[in-house]
Amino acid sequence: MKCFERLVMDQINTIIPDTLYPLQFAYCPNRSTDDTISIVLHTALTQLDKMNTYVRMLFIDFSSAFNNPVSSKLITKLMTLGLNTYLYNWILDFLTVRLQVVRVGNNTSATLTIITVATQGCVLSSLLYSLFIFDCLATHDSNTIIKFADDTTVVGLIIDDDEAAYREEVRDLAVWCQDNSLSLNVNKTKELIVDYRKRGGGGASMPPSISMGQ
C-alpha cells in the first residue's frame, strides 16, 4: 500500500505548483527548521532596522491538527487545485474508509474506522496536510505567516504604533481556523513583542523591550 501511496504522491506533485506554499518549511525538499527560524529572524530584524517600528510574533499551536476529521474540506481544496476527479475520489475513499486494529501477540483489538486528514504513518499524510493548510495565508503586506507543519507563526510588522493590520490578521486567522475545523490550543499559543526603540529621556538607549503573553 505504501508503494501505491508514493505513486499517488508523485502524481499529485506533478499537478501542484512548487510555489503553492513558499512559507511552509516542513515536508519540503531542502528545507528544515533552520530555514524556518532564519526566515522569521530575517523578517523581524529587517523591520527593526527601520525607524519607529517594532514586531509582534504570534506562535500558534493547533489542538490535534493531524487528527482533524474534515476530509470533505480537503477534497474541495484538491478540486480547486486542479486534481482530476479520479484522483480526488481515490483520496476521499482512502481517507474515509480506512480500518485500523492493534495486534499484540494473539490478541487483536476491535476495528476502528479512521477518517482524519493526515493519518499517522501514511506516506501521503504530510503532503495532504500541507495541501489542507496551503490557503492559510497573510492578507496584509505588513504581516507574514510562516509554517512548519502545524506550527504556525504570524509575524506582524508594526509602524508608528499602528497595529490595526496585525490585529485584523489575527482575527482573520481565527475565522480561517473555525472554517477549517481547527482548534487553537490557547495554553500553548504565545505572543512575543520585540521593540528596539529608544525609551526614556535624554536620548538614552534602553535595552530591547521583549514581552511574552498568551
C-alpha positions in Angstrom: 0.0 0.0 0.0 2.8 2.4 0.8 4.3 1.9 -2.7 0.9 2.8 -4.2 0.7 5.9 -1.9 4.1 7.0 -3.3 2.7 6.7 -6.8 -0.3 8.9 -5.9 2.0 11.4 -4.2 4.2 11.6 -7.3 1.1 12.2 -9.4 -0.1 15.0 -7.1 3.3 16.7 -7.1 3.2 16.8 -10.9 0.0 18.9 -10.7 0.7 21.1 -7.7 3.0 24.1 -8.4 6.2 24.5 -6.4 5.1 28.0 -5.5 1.9 26.8 -3.8 3.3 27.1 -0.2 6.6 29.0 -0.2 6.4 29.7 3.5 5.7 26.1 4.5 9.1 24.6 5.6 8.0 21.1 6.6 7.8 18.1 4.2 9.5 20.1 1.5 12.8 19.1 -0.2 15.9 21.0 1.0 14.0 22.8 3.8 14.4 22.5 7.5 13.7 24.1 10.9 16.8 26.1 10.4 15.3 27.7 7.3 12.1 28.5 9.3 14.0 30.2 12.1 16.1 32.1 9.6 13.1 33.5 7.7 11.4 34.5 11.0 14.5 36.3 12.3 15.3 37.9 8.9 11.7 39.2 8.6 11.7 40.6 12.2 15.2 42.1 12.2 14.7 43.8 8.8 11.7 45.6 10.3 13.6 46.5 13.5 16.3 48.3 11.5 13.7 50.9 10.5 12.7 54.0 12.5 9.7 53.9 14.9 8.9 50.2 14.4 8.5 47.0 16.4 7.5 43.4 15.8 4.7 41.2 17.2 5.0 37.5 16.7 2.2 35.1 17.5 3.2 31.5 17.9 0.2 29.3 17.2 -0.4 25.7 18.3 -3.3 23.7 16.9 -5.0 21.0 19.0 -4.7 17.6 17.4 -4.3 19.1 13.9 -3.3 15.8 12.3 -6.4 14.1 13.7 -8.9 16.5 12.3 -11.8 14.6 10.6 -12.5 17.1 7.7 -11.9 15.0 4.6 -14.7 16.8 2.6 -13.0 20.2 3.1 -9.7 18.7 1.9 -11.3 17.3 -1.2 -12.9 20.6 -2.0 -9.4 22.2 -1.8 -7.9 19.5 -4.0 -10.6 20.1 -6.6 -9.7 23.8 -6.5 -6.1 23.0 -7.1 -6.9 21.1 -10.3 -6.7 17.4 -9.3 -8.8 15.2 -11.6 -12.0 13.5 -10.5 -10.5 10.0 -10.3 -7.6 11.2 -8.2 -9.5 13.1 -5.5 -12.2 10.5 -5.4 -9.5 7.9 -4.6 -8.1 10.2 -1.9 -11.6 10.7 -0.4 -12.0 6.9 -0.3 -8.5 6.5 1.1 -9.3 8.9 4.0 -12.8 7.8 4.9 -12.7 4.0 4.6 -9.6 3.2 6.5 -9.7 0.4 9.1 -7.2 0.1 11.9 -6.6 -2.6 14.5 -3.9 -3.2 17.1 -2.4 -6.7 17.4 -0.3 -7.8 20.4 0.7 -11.4 20.2 -2.5 -13.4 19.5 -4.8 -10.6 20.7 -6.4 -8.2 18.3 -8.3 -5.0 19.2 -11.7 -4.0 17.8 -11.7 -2.4 14.4 -11.6 1.4 14.3 -12.5 3.5 11.2 -10.0 6.3 10.6 -11.4 9.5 8.9 -8.6 12.0 9.6 -6.9 14.3 7.1 -3.4 13.1 7.9 -3.4 9.5 9.2 -0.2 9.0 11.1 2.2 6.5 9.4 0.8 7.0 5.9 3.1 8.2 3.1 0.5 10.7 1.9 -0.2 12.3 5.3 2.4 15.1 5.2 1.5 16.1 1.7 -2.2 16.1 2.3 -1.8 18.1 5.5 0.3 20.7 3.6 -2.4 20.9 0.9 -5.1 21.3 3.6 -3.5 24.4 5.1 -2.0 25.9 2.0 -4.6 28.7 1.9 -3.7 29.8 5.5 -2.0 33.0 4.2 -1.4 36.5 5.3 -3.9 39.0 4.0 -1.9 42.2 4.8 1.5 43.1 3.3 2.8 44.1 6.7 2.2 40.6 8.1 3.8 37.2 7.3 2.5 33.7 8.2 5.3 31.2 8.4 4.6 27.5 8.8 6.4 24.3 9.8 3.9 21.5 9.7 1.1 22.6 12.1 3.4 25.1 14.0 2.3 28.5 12.6 3.9 31.9 13.3 2.3 35.2 12.5 4.9 38.0 12.2 3.4 41.5 12.4 5.5 44.5 11.3 4.2 47.5 13.3 5.0 51.0 12.1 4.1 54.2 14.1 2.2 52.1 16.7 -0.5 51.2 14.2 -1.5 47.6 15.0 -4.8 47.6 13.0 -3.5 45.3 10.2 -1.9 42.9 12.7 -5.0 42.6 14.8 -7.2 42.1 11.8 -4.8 39.4 10.6 -5.2 37.5 13.9 -9.0 37.8 13.7 -8.9 36.5 10.1 -6.8 33.6 11.1 -9.2 32.7 13.9 -12.0 32.7 11.3 -10.0 30.5 9.0 -9.4 28.1 11.8 -13.1 28.0 12.6 -14.0 27.5 8.9 -11.5 24.6 8.6 -12.5 23.0 11.9 -9.1 23.6 13.5 -8.9 24.4 17.2 -6.3 26.7 18.7 -4.5 25.3 21.8 -4.8 28.5 23.8 -2.4 27.3 26.6 0.4 26.7 24.0 -0.3 29.8 21.8 2.1 32.6 22.9 2.9 36.1 21.7 6.4 37.7 21.6 6.8 41.5 21.2 10.2 42.9 20.3 10.7 46.6 20.5 14.2 48.1 20.0 13.1 51.8 20.1 14.8 54.3 22.4 12.9 55.0 25.6 13.4 57.4 28.5 14.7 61.0 28.4 18.0 62.5 27.4 18.3 60.3 24.3 19.5 57.3 26.4 19.0 54.0 24.7 17.3 51.3 26.7 17.8 47.6 26.2 15.4 45.9 23.7 11.9 45.5 25.1 10.7 41.9 24.9 7.5 40.6 26.4 5.6 37.4 26.2 1.9 36.8 26.6 -0.9 34.5 25.6 
